[in-house]
Amino acid sequence: MKVNLDIMRKVFGKWSMEILLSAYSMGSVGFADLRRLLDGISSRVLSKKLKDLEELGLLKREIIESRPPKVRYTLSEKGEVLAKLGEPVILYLRQSMVQK
């Protein structure tokens, strides 16, 4: 049960869903892009969240050789599946909130 809670906290914790949604919506997103999109997140917290999501296999990190080097994040196959599984839930919630 503790393992499940740890996973849930990492995936559904503060900023994690925003990061995953950004990667899903944009296809590929850089660190600086995420900092701008996620108003209020610190670089330290963003780095930690990206590392956690990468360790869970939900994000892929690609280093682009340039000056300065750039890093891009995309959803992994597992991340894509998670996003697709979440779409019906979001649709249901959106519809049920409007009908109130």
N, C-alpha and C positions, 0 to 999 in steps of 0.2 A: 504494500500500500504506500509506503514512503517513496518508493521509486516513482509510482504514478503521480504522487503529489509533486515531487520534484520536477517531473516532466511538465505537468500542468502549469506550475509556476513559471517555468522557463518559456513555455509557448504562449500562455495567456496572461503573463505578467505585464506590468506597465511597460510600454513602448514596443514589446515584442510583436503584437498584432499590427501595430502601425508600420513597423519595419517590413513585415511579411506582406502587408497590403501594398506598400510602396513598391516593393520588388515585383509583386504580381501585376500591378497596374502599369508600371513603367518598363517592365521586361528586364531592365538592367539599371542599377542605380549605384552611384558613387557615394563615398563617405560624406563629402561636402554637400552633395545633394540632399542626403538624409538629414544632415545637420540643419539645413535650411527648411526642409519640409516639416521636421519635427521640432517645432518651436518649443524651447525650454529644455531640451535634452542636452546634457553635457557631453563633451567628447569622450570622457572616461566611461560614462554609462553607455553611450552608443557603442564604443569599442567592446565593452563587456557583453552587451546584448548580441552584437554581431557574432562574437566568438561563441557564445552559448548556442545560437541558432545554427551556426556552422557545425559545431560539435554534435548537435542533434540530427544533423544531416538534412536540414531544411533549406539552408542557403549554401551556395557555392561562391567562393571568393576567387577572383581572377586578377592577377597583377599584370598591368599593361606597361610594357617597356616604353617609357617616355621620360622626358625631363621636365618636371620631376615625375617619378613613377606614379601611376594611378592605380587605384583598386576599384573594381566593379563587383557588385554583388547581384546574383541572380538566384531565383528559386531553383533548388535541385528538383530531381524527379519526385522525391518524397514531399518537398514543399509544394510542388504543383498539385499533387494529390490532395494534400491538406487544404489548399486554397479551393480546389474544386468541390471537396466535401463540404466546405463552409458556405459555398454560394447558396444552396437551398435554405440553409439556416438564416442567412442574412436576408434573403428574399422574403421568407416567412415573417421575420421580425419587422421588416420594413412594411409589409402589407398589414400586419396586425397592429402596428403603431398608428398607421394612417386611418384605420377603421374605427379607432376609439372615439 
